[in-house]
Amino acid sequence: MKKNRLLTALALFFCSAPSFANISNLTAAQCQAMIGKGVMSTKAPVQCDRLRNVTFKHYTFNGKTATGKLVVLDAVAPHVERIFDELYQQGFPIAQAKPIEYYAGNDVKSMDANNTSAFNYRPIAGKSSLSLHAYGAAIDINPLQNPFVEFTSWGTATFKPLKGHEYSNRMLQRLGKEDRKGFAEEVINIFAQNGFIYWGGYWDTPIDFQHFQTSRDMAYLMTAMPTKEASLFFNHYVDWVQSCQQNYGSKQMNKFKDYTSYLQTELKTTTSLNRLYKANPNAVMQAINKKAQVSQSRCFK
């Protein structure tokens, strides 16, 4: 009897554990503001009805509590909520987090303000193809502490924001100096466990320390799907990532196979899942609903 009471008490405790983040739909006024500021367009791959606000508590660098907000794709929103809930519980500092319409969609101004942000209908820096921010499937965190670094052909490095050069040394602990906080390296696993396994710090050039994203194939697929199916897909993907980590550890995440590659293998096709879904959605959903077979060769390259 006492054992049952204890189990019930524990269940109630964990079920009632406080959440420091929540999800909401975009309002019509917010959507209009995004359009007016150039953050949203009718040409964007996702429209306001497929985007969600994730509002969360966070600590600032001076130890105060603040409220932040990110706009992300509906399918990834619950996992973004979990990411920032965990960051708050771990005391990870975030300078600020405002939707990028506060900066009229200007990514440079947002970085200069050390603003953590997500959705923005814009191309990849220096290119014509769309950034995954335009799909609501990418997050930039603490740009000052985690700068975007480009290299010229003769090896000169340029930093965005400019003051980010002060954080070119990525050591958190340095002899005779205070420990540094807010580095993306501290939270790679939290993002990965929630589906954002791609980190810009892994890149050769440019290096984008602030940037976490899903894969491009996933973004294409999720925006082709209705919300319910996209959410199911991303939930299964996160389960897959976590199963691989639990069975084989998280140290091999740089060799992780994309879940879309796994599904292509299951479907015996090299066609992108986005195209295949448009041609035969039932086949793709059947593969997604099938219990994933986790093994080292399936998880890692």
Secondary structure as the mmCIF struct_conf table of DSSP 4:
data_model
#
loop_
_struct_conf.conf_type_id
_struct_conf.id
_struct_conf.beg_label_comp_id
_struct_conf.beg_label_asym_id
_struct_conf.beg_label_seq_id
_struct_conf.end_label_comp_id
_struct_conf.end_label_asym_id
_struct_conf.end_label_seq_id
HELX_RH_AL_P HELX_RH_AL_P1 LYS A 2 CYS A 15
TURN_TY1_P TURN_TY1_P1 SER A 16 SER A 16
BEND BEND1 PHE A 20 PHE A 20
STRN STRN1 ALA A 21 ASN A 25
HELX_LH_PP_P HELX_LH_PP_P1 LEU A 26 THR A 27
HELX_RH_AL_P HELX_RH_AL_P2 ALA A 28 GLY A 36
TURN_TY1_P TURN_TY1_P2 LYS A 37 GLY A 38
BEND BEND2 VAL A 39 VAL A 39
TURN_TY1_P TURN_TY1_P3 THR A 42 LYS A 43
BEND BEND3 ALA A 44 VAL A 46
HELX_RH_3T_P HELX_RH_3T_P1 CYS A 48 ARG A 50
STRN STRN2 LEU A 51 TYR A 59
TURN_TY1_P TURN_TY1_P4 PHE A 61 ASN A 62
BEND BEND4 GLY A 63 GLY A 63
STRN STRN3 THR A 65 LEU A 73
TURN_TY1_P TURN_TY1_P5 ASP A 74 VAL A 76
HELX_RH_AL_P HELX_RH_AL_P3 ALA A 77 GLN A 90
TURN_TY1_P TURN_TY1_P6 GLY A 91 GLY A 91
STRN STRN4 PRO A 93 PRO A 93
BEND BEND5 ALA A 95 ALA A 95
STRN STRN5 GLN A 96 ALA A 97
HELX_RH_3T_P HELX_RH_3T_P2 ILE A 100 TYR A 103
TURN_TY1_P TURN_TY1_P7 ALA A 104 GLY A 105
HELX_RH_AL_P HELX_RH_AL_P4 ASP A 107 ASP A 112
TURN_TY1_P TURN_TY1_P8 ALA A 113 ASN A 114
STRN STRN6 ASN A 115 THR A 116
STRN STRN7 SER A 117 SER A 117
STRN STRN8 PRO A 123 PRO A 123
HELX_LH_PP_P HELX_LH_PP_P2 ILE A 124 ILE A 124
TURN_TY1_P TURN_TY1_P9 ALA A 125 GLY A 126
BEND BEND6 LYS A 127 SER A 129
STRN STRN9 LEU A 130 LEU A 130
HELX_LH_PP_P HELX_LH_PP_P3 SER A 131 SER A 131
HELX_RH_3T_P HELX_RH_3T_P3 LEU A 132 TYR A 135
TURN_TY1_P TURN_TY1_P10 GLY A 136 GLY A 136
STRN STRN10 ALA A 138 ASP A 140
TURN_TY1_P TURN_TY1_P11 PRO A 143 GLN A 145
BEND BEND7 ASN A 146 ASN A 146
STRN STRN11 PHE A 148 PHE A 151
TURN_TY1_P TURN_TY1_P12 SER A 153 TRP A 154
STRN STRN12 ALA A 157 LYS A 160
BEND BEND8 PRO A 161 PRO A 161
HELX_RH_3T_P HELX_RH_3T_P4 LEU A 162 TYR A 167
BEND BEND9 ASN A 169 ASN A 169
BEND BEND10 LEU A 172 LEU A 172
TURN_TY1_P TURN_TY1_P13 LEU A 175 GLY A 176
BEND BEND11 LYS A 177 LYS A 177
HELX_LH_PP_P HELX_LH_PP_P4 GLU A 178 ARG A 180
HELX_RH_3T_P HELX_RH_3T_P5 ALA A 184 VAL A 187
HELX_RH_AL_P HELX_RH_AL_P5 ILE A 188 GLN A 193
TURN_TY1_P TURN_TY1_P14 ASN A 194 GLY A 195
STRN STRN13 TYR A 198 TRP A 199
HELX_RH_3T_P HELX_RH_3T_P6 GLY A 200 TYR A 202
BEND BEND12 ASP A 204 PRO A 206
STRN STRN14 ILE A 207 ASP A 208
TURN_TY1_P TURN_TY1_P15 PHE A 209 GLN A 210
STRN STRN15 HIS A 211 GLN A 213
HELX_RH_AL_P HELX_RH_AL_P6 ARG A 216 ALA A 224
BEND BEND13 MET A 225 MET A 225
HELX_RH_AL_P HELX_RH_AL_P7 THR A 227 TYR A 248
BEND BEND14 SER A 250 SER A 250
TURN_TY1_P TURN_TY1_P16 LYS A 251 GLN A 252
HELX_RH_3T_P HELX_RH_3T_P7 MET A 253 LYS A 255
STRN STRN16 PHE A 256 PHE A 256
HELX_LH_PP_P HELX_LH_PP_P5 LYS A 257 ASP A 258
HELX_RH_AL_P HELX_RH_AL_P8 TYR A 259 LEU A 267
TURN_TY1_P TURN_TY1_P17 LYS A 268 LYS A 268
BEND BEND15 THR A 271 THR A 271
HELX_RH_AL_P HELX_RH_AL_P9 LEU A 273 ALA A 279
HELX_RH_AL_P HELX_RH_AL_P10 PRO A 281 ASN A 289
BEND BEND16 LYS A 290 LYS A 290
HELX_LH_PP_P HELX_LH_PP_P6 LYS A 291 ALA A 292
HELX_RH_AL_P HELX_RH_AL_P11 GLN A 296 CYS A 299
STRN STRN17 PHE A 300 PHE A 300
#
